[in-house]
């Protein structure tokens, strides 16, 4: 908790002491004119920087009210976890001292689509406007919000009619704050070209074709959008061709036309080695034989491994496991690469989990007679190994015997992990 404590000392003549003739006529009055401003305690800032951030200048009124306002300015920045001040007044003026403790945690800034200045120049502009800005900001205080106003001001100085907005960047898993993302709204920033420095000639053609068909072209530039497309589309082109360790650096955008805000995106690529498949090894499989599992995969030894295809096939096999009641089966591939021979052995661990059995089936939205007729058709009995494909097959067969015209049918399985059973509910509606 931020603390602001103040204490003052006035230098007065004590009663009972001998007085001169002038002193007997009038006691000199203490002055609140600031004659000295001292700052101690910060390891992050020079004293003069913090002093400037207080807003106080020598000669200003340094009574308790203005000193408290100065402490509030420092507190509003969020850059300090503790602030105290003291002062000593005398007829010659007031000497003030601020003691501050630096905030422990600062968070990085991400500029999603600020293409008019480089990151370095942009940070310099922000530091001109915010004396306590050091490239990172605290979560407490007003600093991260004030930077939005500063960025909007910078845009105006560049004749760009946009507005800056800030959003915390949060980890999707831990939900912890990772930093703050600043984006420009109210202005179009079309992407007209995507370049891939570091890619080979053959892969450049492949990537350029993928870029033309991607969601990036002619849409507004966004660093996060480029990173997302890079992972889903561009790196997938490498993984399909045996480049298992291909990676991309963060993208940059270069302004091509200041009038139309057209940008060219540069996405540096590190291709790495190309690996041929040596063998696929299985472990943990019981429900299906090694031959059955191997036949379901199309990758051939001696050829570049298509990682994308392999993982799609493993996803399909996981669904087949569901037809035998293994509803939580998971197939985890591990890629053991040998850089010397540029080969890879894929070790697949089958985590089959428990086998689930049929529980109850329920038909909603129908008359009792219709429900009774459908129950007679349902052949998966309680206690039977559950078959995840059966509800769909059942519905197709029932549609040949009953008129479902104008009827919307949905079904949903409910897994009960405690009893290892599956209930199926069909919902009929018009």
N, C-alpha and C positions, 0 to 999 in steps of 0.2 A: 504494500500500500504506500502510495506517495505521501510523504510528509513535508509540510511547509511550516517551519517554526521560526518565529522572530523574537528577538529580544533587543532592547535598546538601553543605552546608558547616557544620561545627560550629565555633563560636568558642571556642578553648581558649587557656590561658596557655602560652606556649612555655617550655621548660626553660632554665635559665641566667639568667633575668631576676630582678631583685630582687623579693622577696616581702614582703608585710606579715606581721605576726604572725598575723593571722586566716587569710591565704592559706597560710601555712606549716602551719597545722593542717588545713586541708581546702580542696580546690579545688571551687568551685561547680559543680554538675552541670547540664548542659544540659537544658532543658525541651522536651518534645514537645507542649506545649499550644499550639494554634493561636491566634496573636495577630493574624495578618493573612493575608487571602486575596485575591490579585490575579489578574485574568484579562485577557489581552491577545490581540490578533490577529483577533478576529471582526469582520467588517463587517456581519453579519446580525443579531447579538444584542448587547444591552447587556451590559456586564461582569457586572452583578449577576444577570442571568438565567442566564448560564453558571455563575456561582458557585453559585447555588441548585441547579442541575442536578447539581453534583458531589456533593451530599448533605452537604457539610461545613459546619460552623458554628463560629464563634469559640468557643474553649474545648475543642473536640474534640481527640482524639488525632491528631496530625499526623506520626506516624512514617511510615516509608517504606511500610509495608503499607497503612494507610488512605488514603494519597495515591495509591497505585497503584489501589486499589479505586475511588477517585473518578475517576481517568483512565479506568478501564474502564467506568464508568457513562456517561461522555461518549462513549466509543467505541461503546458498544452502541446509542446513539441513531442512529448513522450520519450525524449532521449535520456531522461534521468529518472531513476527510481526513487531518489530522495533529494529534497531541496530544503535547506535551512538558510536563514540570513540573520545577520546581526548588524547593529550600527551604534556608533558613538557620536553624540552631538556635543558641540562646544560653541562658544561665540564665534569661532573661526570657521565653522562649517560642520558637515556630517561626513564621517568615514563609514562606508558600508562594506560588508563582506558577505559573499554568498558561498556556501559549501554545498557541492553537488556530488551525487553518486551516479555513475553511468548506468544506463539500462543494460541488462545482461544480454538480451536476445534481440538481434536485428534481422530483418528478412530481406531477401533480394527483390529487385524489381524486374518485371518482364514487360517489354513493350511489344505488343502484339502486331501492330500495323502502323507504327510511326516511321514512315519511309522518307520524310523530308530532311532528316538529319541523321548522321551516324549515331550509334549509341554513345560513343565517347563525347561527341559534341553536345548531344542531348543532356547528358549528365552534367556537363560543364554549365549549360544554361540553367539547369535546375539549381545547381550550387550557387549561382549568382543570386537567385531569388530566395533561397533558403540557407542561411548561414550555417545551420546545424545539420544540413543534409550531407551524408557521407557515402552515398551510393546505395545504402540500405536503410530501411525504416523500421521502427517498432510497431507492434500491433496496437499498443496503447497510444493515446494522444491523438492529435489532429494532423500529424505530419503526412501520413499516406493520403489523406483526403485533400490537404492543401496542395499536394503535388498535382492533383487533377486540375485544380484551378490554374496552377502554374503552366501546366502543359497546354491548357486551352489558350492561355496568354501567349505562349510560344507559337502556337498555330496561327493566332491572329497576326503576330509579327511577321509571319511567313506568307500572309495573305491566303491562309487556308481556313475556310469557314466550317471547321469541324469542332466538335466538343469532346474533351477527354473524359473517360469514365474509368473507374477502378473497381476491381473485384478481387477478393482474396482468392489465391490459388490453393486448393485444398487437396491433400492426398486422397485418392479414391479408396484406399484401403484403411489407413489409420485415421483419416479425417483431420489430420493435423495441418496447420497452416504451413504452406511451403513458401509463400511470398505473396506479392501483389501484382496482378496483371492490369496494365493500362492499355486501353484501346481507344481509337478515335472513331466517333460516330458522326453521322450526318454528312459524310463525304464518300464518293466512290473511288476505289483504288483498283482498277481492273488489272488482272494478270495477263500479260500478252506473250510471255515467253518463260520457259523453264529450262535452265541449264544445269548440267551435271558434271562439274569439274571432277576429274579423277576417274571417270568411267572410260573403259576401253571403247574403241571405235564401234565394235559390234553391239556392245551393250548400250552405247549412246543412242543408236538407232531404235533399239527396243524401248528404252526409257522415254525417248521423245514421242514415240507412238503412244505409249501409255499415258504420257502427260496430256496429249491432245484429247484423248478420250476420258480424262479425269475430270473431277469437279472443280479443279483449280482454274482452268482456262476461262477467261472472260468474267470470272467471278472476282469479288473483292479480295484483296490480299489479306491473309491472316497467317501469322507464323504458326499458330497452333493447328490451323487447317492443313498447312503444308506438312507439318510433322506427322499428322494423322494419315494423310494420303501417302506419305513416304513409307510408313510402316505397313499400310494395307496394300498398296499398289506397286510402288517402285521397288522396295526391298523384296517383295514377293517375286518379282521378275528374276532377281538373282537367285533366290532360294529354289525356284523352279529349275534352275540350270546348274545346280551343284555348288553355287557360291554360298556356303552355309554361314560364313562369318561376315558377310557383307554388312556394312553399317553406313549411316549418314550422319554428318555433322548438322548442327542447327542451320536453318536456312537464313539467307540474307536477301533483302530486296533492294534493287537499284532503280531509282526513279528515271524513267525514260522520257517522260513528257510532263513538265510541271503544270501545264495548262489542263491536261486531261488526267493527270495523276496515273499515267500508265507505268507499270513496273515490270521489270524482269527479275525472276526469282533464280537465285543460285543455290543449289543443294549439293554441297560437296559429298562425294562418295568414296568410300574405302572398300574396294571390291574383295580383297583377300584372295585366298586360293580356291581353286575349283576341285571338288572332291568327287571321286568315283566311288560307287557303292561296292564294298567287298562282300558283305553278308548282312543278313537280318537275323538276329537271335531273339528267341522268345523265352520268357520265364513266367511262372505263376499261373499259366493257363491250365484249367481242368475241364471246363465245360465244353471246350472245342479242342480238337487235336491240332498238333503242329502243322500237319498237312492242310487242314481246313483253313487255318489262319494264314499260312504262307500263300495259298492259292488266291486269297482275297486281295493280295498286294500285287501291283503291276511293275514296280521298280525292278530292274534287272541288274545283277552284278556286272561290274565292268563298265557301266555307263554312269554319267553324272547323276547323282541322286536328286530326284524331284521331291524336295521336302514338303512343298505345298500339297502335292498329290498324295504323298504318303500319309500326311496327317488328316487329310480329308477321308482317306480310306479307313484309317483307324477310327475316325468318328463314326463311319458307317458300321464298322464291326461292333462298336460299343452299342449301337442300336440293335444289332442282331442279338447281342447278349440279352437284351430285354425280352426277346421272344422266348427265352428259356427261364425267365424270371429273375435274371440278374440285372435289376433295375439301376443299380449304382455302379455298374462296371466301368472301369476307367483304364485306358491303355496309355501308359506314359513312355514315350520314346526318349532314349538318351543317345546322343550322337558322339561316338568316339572317333575323333579325327586324328589321322596320322599325317602330319604336314610333310614329312620326308617323302612319302609315297603318294601324297595327295589322294588318300583313300579314307573311307569312313565305314565303320561297323555300327549298325543301328541295333541297340539293345532295347527291346520292348518289354516292359514289365506290365503284366496283366494283373490288375487289382480288381478281381471279379466281385468281391463283396458277397453278401449273403443272398441266397435265393429267396425270392418273394413268392407267395402263393395267393390264389384268388380269395378275395373276401366276399363282399356283397355287391350286387348290381342293382341299380335303382333307375327307374324310368319316370321322369317328371313331365307334367304338362299333358298327359294322356288320360283317357278314361280307364276305368278298371278293366274293362274287357280288352282294350288294346294292350294294356300292360300285361295282362295274363297271356295274351297271344305272343308277345315278344319274349316273355320269360320262357315259353316253351321252345323258342328258337335258340335261346342262349345255352350254349353247350359247355361253357367253362365253369365247372362246379367249385364250390368252396373247398379249399384245401388243395386244388390242382395247382401245379406250377403255373405261375402267371405268364401270359403271353402278351407282350405289349402290342403286337400287331393284330390281335384278335378283335378288339372293339371296332377297328376300321373295317375288317373283313366282315364282321357281323352286320354292320350297318349297310354295307353294300349288298349282302344277301337279303336283308330285311327289305331293302328298297325294291327288290324284284318281286316281293310278295305283297307288299303294302303300298298304297298310294301316298307318297310323301310330297306330292305336288303342293307348293305353297307353304310347306312346313320347313322351318329352319331347325336343324339338329346339331347340337354340340355335345361332345362327351369329354369327360375329364377324369383321369385316374387320381386317386388319393392314396399316397404311400403312408403306411403306418410302420414306423421303424421299430416300435416296441414289439409288435406281433409279427412283423415281416409279412404283412398282408397288403393287398391292394383292393380298394373299393373303386367301382366304376359308376359314374353317374351320367345318364343321358338326359339332356334337356331339350324338349320339343316346344317350339313356339311358332306362331304364325307371323 
